[in-house]
Amino acid sequence: MAAHNELGLTGEKIAVEFLENKGYHIREKNWRFQKAEIDIIAQKDDLIVVVEVKTRSSRHFGDPQQFVSSQKIRYLMKAANNFITSHKIDLEVRFDIIAIVKNPYEASIEHFEDAFHLF
């Protein structure tokens, strides 16, 4: 597996543990719809949280959250809408980004709640 893929998987594992420690229930990981993949679908109380995880080995080219493109947001929204509809969920939806920098010298995590909107 390529190093960047391993880093991404490591970041997703860190994000899952982070969310679980904050009281979130993980409903799905790596849920796919058409061209989109939702890294994490979690629930906390009466809220569904769609989480995009961005992991980088450095901040040299910018913070991880800056790499969520408008195209990616459109795909995530479409996939989330399909997930909500197909599972007949009647809860509020929030889109979060978890940004992780992980290398031998630094390990940081930032949770950006309500990073963009579906409705």
C-alpha positions, -999 to 999 in steps of 0.1 A, spaced: 0 0 0 13 35 -8 25 56 21 -2 83 15 -29 56 17 -14 42 49 -13 77 64 -50 82 54 -61 50 71 -41 59 102 -58 93 102 -92 77 100 -85 54 129 -73 83 149 -105 102 140 -128 73 150 -111 70 184 -113 108 189 -150 108 181 -158 78 202 -140 94 232 -163 125 227 -194 103 229 -202 98 192 -215 64 180 -199 54 147 -226 42 123 -205 37 92 -169 40 80 -159 45 43 -195 45 31 -197 48 -7 -223 62 -30 -214 67 -67 -182 87 -69 -183 97 -32 -169 81 -1 -179 94 33 -150 87 57 -172 85 89 -209 87 96 -215 91 133 -244 99 156 -244 119 187 -278 122 204 -303 133 177 -277 144 152 -261 126 123 -225 138 117 -209 133 83 -171 135 88 -144 141 62 -110 132 76 -80 150 61 -46 137 72 -12 152 62 23 145 72 31 182 74 17 217 71 42 226 44 15 231 17 -12 242 41 -35 229 68 -53 196 61 -88 211 61 -78 234 33 -77 204 10 -115 198 11 -125 210 -24 -159 223 -35 -162 192 -57 -156 170 -27 -182 189 -7 -208 184 -35 -200 146 -36 -203 144 2 -236 162 3 -250 140 -25 -238 108 -7 -251 120 27 -285 128 12 -286 92 -3 -276 77 31 -302 97 50 -329 88 25 -320 51 20 -318 46 58 -351 65 64 -333 87 90 -352 117 103 -325 135 122 -306 167 117 -274 164 97 -241 182 103 -209 181 82 -176 181 101 -140 180 91 -113 164 112 -79 176 103 -49 156 114 -12 162 111 8 131 119 45 126 115 74 115 138 76 151 151 40 162 154 6 147 160 -23 171 161 -60 168 156 -86 196 150 -123 191 148 -142 216 127 -179 212 135 -205 224 110 -179 229 83 -205 232 55 -243 227 51 -266 203 33 -299 221 36 
